[in-house]
Amino acid sequence: MEKARRARIGWGVLLVVLGGFMGTAFVDAQGQWTAPASAKGVKNPLQKSDKVLAQAKKMFEQNCVACHGPKGLGDGPAGVALPVKPANWTSSTVQKETDGELFWKISEGRGPMPPWKTSLSENDRWAMVHLVRTFKK
């Protein structure tokens, strides 16, 4: 079991690094990653439920924990060595973003974060938005 987990993390790290070369970035004057204005008002069409959160948690453990860490602090073992640090999902900066902005960032990726729109369904990405909200302090 542990060997399989390490292999998944290894593949996740590889995907993150490779995806970083293809990520889309919008950076504002303060150097912050921003979603386009068109994303701000987009509403999450997926109803939040225990089932949706369980689905998202499974995806988080497979795809995100290596960089964002188990508590969403951006301190995962793979994220420590990245030139662009993973977002701290508990931060007010992340939590004040709209669902549409979070969905856009998850979909498009930036730097070492891959564009998840190529490997996660739209519903999966909206489920991840709900999960990010659970990391609020």
C-alpha positions in Angstrom: 0.0 0.0 0.0 2.8 2.4 1.0 4.7 1.6 -2.2 1.6 2.4 -4.3 1.1 5.7 -2.5 4.7 6.7 -3.1 4.3 5.8 -6.8 1.2 8.0 -7.0 3.0 10.9 -5.4 5.9 10.4 -7.7 3.7 10.5 -10.7 1.8 13.5 -9.3 5.1 15.4 -8.8 6.1 14.6 -12.4 2.8 15.8 -13.7 3.0 19.0 -11.7 6.5 19.7 -13.0 5.6 18.9 -16.6 2.3 20.7 -16.3 4.2 23.8 -15.0 5.6 24.4 -18.4 2.2 24.5 -20.0 0.2 26.4 -17.3 -1.6 29.7 -18.0 -0.8 32.6 -15.8 -2.6 35.9 -15.2 -0.5 38.0 -12.8 -1.6 41.4 -11.5 0.5 44.4 -10.7 1.3 43.0 -7.2 2.5 39.7 -8.6 -0.7 37.9 -7.5 -2.2 35.2 -9.7 -5.6 36.5 -10.8 -8.4 34.9 -12.8 -9.9 36.9 -15.6 -12.8 39.2 -14.7 -15.1 36.9 -16.7 -14.5 34.1 -14.2 -15.5 36.1 -11.1 -19.2 35.9 -11.5 -19.4 32.2 -12.5 -21.5 30.3 -10.0 -20.8 26.7 -8.9 -23.6 24.6 -10.5 -22.8 21.6 -8.3 -24.7 21.2 -5.1 -22.5 20.7 -2.1 -23.1 17.4 -0.4 -21.2 14.8 1.6 -21.0 12.7 -1.5 -19.5 15.6 -3.5 -17.0 16.4 -0.8 -16.0 12.7 -0.5 -15.4 12.6 -4.3 -13.3 15.8 -4.1 -11.3 14.5 -1.1 -10.3 11.4 -3.0 -9.2 13.6 -5.9 -7.3 15.8 -3.5 -5.4 12.9 -2.0 -4.5 11.6 -5.5 -3.7 14.9 -7.2 -3.2 17.8 -4.8 -1.8 16.7 -1.4 1.8 16.2 -2.7 2.0 20.0 -3.3 -0.8 21.6 -1.2 -0.2 19.3 1.8 -2.7 17.3 3.8 -4.2 20.4 5.5 -4.1 22.6 2.3 -1.4 24.8 3.7 0.7 24.7 0.5 3.4 22.8 2.4 3.3 19.3 0.7 6.6 17.5 0.2 6.6 18.1 -3.6 5.6 21.8 -3.2 8.5 22.7 -1.0 11.0 22.6 -3.9 8.8 24.3 -6.5 9.8 27.8 -7.8 6.1 28.9 -7.5 4.8 27.9 -4.1 1.4 26.1 -3.9 -1.5 28.1 -2.6 -2.4 27.9 1.1 -6.1 27.1 0.8 -6.7 28.2 4.4 -5.5 31.8 3.6 -7.9 34.7 3.4 -6.5 35.4 -0.1 -7.8 32.0 -1.4 -11.0 31.9 0.7 -12.1 35.4 -0.5 -11.9 34.3 -4.2 -15.2 33.5 -5.8 -16.1 30.0 -6.8 -15.7 31.0 -10.4 -12.2 32.3 -9.8 -11.2 29.1 -8.0 -12.7 27.0 -10.7 -10.8 28.9 -13.4 -7.5 28.5 -11.5 -8.1 24.8 -10.9 -9.0 24.4 -14.6 -6.2 26.5 -16.1 -3.3 25.9 -13.7 -0.2 28.0 -13.5 3.5 27.4 -13.3 4.1 24.0 -11.8 0.3 23.4 -11.3 -1.1 21.6 -14.3 -4.3 22.6 -16.0 -6.7 20.1 -14.5 -9.3 20.8 -17.2 -7.4 18.2 -19.3 -7.7 15.4 -16.7 -10.6 16.2 -14.4 -14.2 16.5 -15.5 -16.0 19.8 -15.0 -18.0 18.3 -12.1 -14.8 17.1 -10.5 -13.3 20.6 -10.7 -16.5 22.1 -9.2 -16.3 19.5 -6.4 -12.8 20.6 -5.8 -14.0 24.2 -5.3 -16.4 22.9 -2.6 -13.5 21.1 -1.0 -11.2 24.1 -1.0 -13.9 25.9 1.0 -13.7 23.3 3.7 -10.1 24.4 4.4 -11.3 27.8 5.7 -9.9 28.7 9.1 
